[in-house]
Amino acid sequence: MSKIKFAVLGYGHIGRKHAIMVDGNPDCELVAVVDPNEEARERAKEFGAPVFADIDDYIASGIHADVVNVCTPNGSHSRMASKALDQKSHVIVEKPMALTKADCEEVIYKSLQAGKNVFCVKQNRYSPSSEWLKSLMVEEKLGEIYMVQMNCYWNRDDRYYKKGGWKGSKELDGGVLFTQFSHFIDIMYWLMGDIDDIHGQSTNFSHKKSTEFDDTGIVYFNFKKGGMGSVNFSTSVYGQNMESSIAIIGSKGSVKVSGQYMDQVSYCHIEAYEMPELPPANPPNDYGDYKGSAANHHYVIQNVINTLQGTDVISTNALEGMKVVEIIERMYEAFEA
């Protein structure tokens, strides 16, 4: 079987991680890397694949990738994905899929027209604690769900929001729910489904000079399937990430998964249930001055390979990616109401 050809758009921290995963997989071949930054392009030459300054140069080269990995700033995800789909390539889109539901719909339309898949990167679904929570929900171990509370308290300071970069821009970053916490919103959606009757408030405590959006908020809502929920978030935590947690209270039991990256089961009390021993979680992505969500990208790449080879299905499809964007969009609308 011939190797699946990949092109990586964007060679920052995440783009390099994608390139490493592709280059190290025997079923893959990295055929191009695209980044407008000259220093990034120099670094990308480490893989020996052709390097381009923009996607149009890549397209003009005649090189065709079976899969294009979109790892560019958030606000450009939908545009890059659409261009790749126009070239009849499958697409992997880093989170978030886009910054608006309308842009997600355009990507889905193009994917259907081209007959190509869109894979959304939601690697936290592969964490052992997340898979365990999903099994509890599928098997209805907790009974009727009464309440879900999610807390996301991270640090993002001037080590992260550097002058001249895209981070902190409303147009390209979108806000902390998109950039820092969309993985956790995705887990909540994956477990509980859609929400409505959304209310909340937000403010900017410590990033007035570095971002165009608020850094802290409280959101509360109802789940369409029943039960109430809330999300409390902030990137104003001093020094380092503090907590990412989810607590679920049901009629037959309650659980809490916490830790800095929502990867540690800290409470489990369920009727006639014995807590299994979970495999260890992978460490968070380490970017030097700050850390992000779980280092599970190899699972994402392998899912793409398996899906294209016909042995698996997409772990997070475009409709799910769009739904998370829509939920975050509605949360931001609630802040402005």
C-alpha positions, -999 to +999 in steps of 0.1 A: +000+000+000+014+034-010+021+060+017-004+087+025+010+121+015+007+150+039+013+188+037+015+209+069+003+245+068+018+265+096+051+256+113+047+269+148+046+247+179+016+227+168+026+226+131+060+211+140+043+185+162+021+175+132+052+173+110+070+151+135+040+128+138+037+125+100+074+121+094+077+094+120+048+073+108+058+045+083+024+049+065+030+086+059+051+109+037+056+146+044+055+163+010+054+200+019+055+225+047+040+260+043+047+291+066+050+328+058+077+333+084+113+329+070+128+316+102+100+290+105+106+279+069+143+275+077+135+253+107+110+233+086+138+222+062+148+197+089+124+172+073+137+175+038+103+183+022+098+213+000+090+245+019+067+273+007+059+308+019+021+305+013-005+280+002-008+295-033+029+288-039+024+253-027-006+248-050+013+263-080+041+238-074+020+210-086+027+189-054-005+172-043-010+160-007-037+134+001-041+152+034-035+189+044-029+197+080-042+232+089-021+245+118-022+282+110-037+309+133-073+303+143-089+329+122-074+315+090-084+278+096-115+279+075-099+297+046-069+273+045-092+243+048-114+255+019-083+260-003-071+225+005-105+210-003-105+229-036-074+208-044-092+176-036-073+169-004-086+156+028-081+181+057-070+179+093-080+211+111-065+221+144-088+235+170-110+255+166-124+245+132-132+281+126-142+312+146-178+312+134-204+286+126-209+302+092-173+296+083-176+260+095-206+255+073-186+267+043-159+241+050-185+214+053-201+224+021-168+223+002-159+189+018-192+174+006-187+189-029-152+175-031-160+142-015-132+146+010-131+142+048-125+169+074-108+157+106-110+180+136-082+179+162-098+172+196-070+151+211-082+153+247-109+127+237-081+102+237-070+108+273-078+078+295-100+099+319-120+113+290-126+078+275-136+066+310-161+095+314-175+087+279-181+051+289-200+061+320-223+083+299-228+057+272-236+031+298-258+056+318-239+046+350-246+080+366-284+078+360-302+111+354-277+139+351-285+168+375-255+191+372-222+195+354-195+220+364-164+227+344-135+249+357-106+260+335-080+281+353-048+286+333-019+310+330-013+330+299+009+361+304+033+382+284+054+351+278+025+339+256+010+372+243+041+386+225+040+419+206+035+415+169+020+380+171-015+368+163-022+356+198-045+381+215-061+393+183-099+390+181-096+384+143-070+356+144-071+343+180-108+347+188-106+345+225-096+321+254-126+298+249-115+292+213-077+290+219-072+277+254-104+260+264-121+247+233-108+212+240-126+211+273-158+226+258-155+197+233-153+171+261-184+186+277-203+185+244-190+150+237-203+138+270-235+158+275-246+171+241-259+206+232-268+235+255-294+263+256-307+291+278-271+304+281-262+333+305-229+347+317-206+375+323-169+381+315-142+406+321-105+413+313-085+413+346-049+411+335-046+413+298-059+447+289-027+456+271-021+423+254-055+410+242-086+423+224-109+401+245-118+392+281-096+367+300-122+355+326-158+345+326-187+326+341-212+308+320-243+289+331-269+270+310-291+240+306-284+209+287-309+200+260-309+164+273-316+176+308-296+189+337-279+222+343-243+232+337-217+259+342-182+268+329-159+290+349-127+300+331-097+324+334-062+328+320-053+353+347-039+326+371-005+336+384+026+319+371+014+285+359-017+266+349-039+258+380-068+235+371-090+220+344-118+200+359-152+186+353-176+174+380-208+155+371-236+149+395-262+123+387-290+103+404-269+072+407-235+087+414-210+115+410-175+119+395-149+145+392-119+146+369-094+173+377-057+182+377-041+209+356-052+192+324-084+173+334-065+140+334-068+128+371-099+111+386-103+128+420-137+115+429-158+085+419-188+073+439-213+054+418-240+029+428-228-008+425-197+003+406-160-003+411-136+023+397-113+006+372-075+013+370-069+037+341-038+038+320-015+068+327-022+100+308+002+114+284+019+146+296+007+180+284+022+197+253+052+216+266+060+249+248+087+261+271+071+292+288+037+276+289+019+243+286-012+232+267-035+202+265-026+165+263+002+153+239-022+130+220-016+141+184-002+108+174-037+093+180-052+119+157-028+112+129-033+074+133-071+079+131-067+097+098-045+069+084-069+042+096-100+061+083-084+066+048-074+029+048-109+019+056-103+004+091-118+031+113-141+061+113-134+098+120-129+103+157-141+139+156-159+149+124-166+183+109-202+185+123-188+180+158-161+206+152-188+230+140-209+223+170-182+232+195-176+265+176-213+273+177-215+266+214-185+289+221-200+316+197-233+315+217-214+318+250-197+349+238-230+363+226-243+357+261-215+378+276-226+407+253-263+404+261 
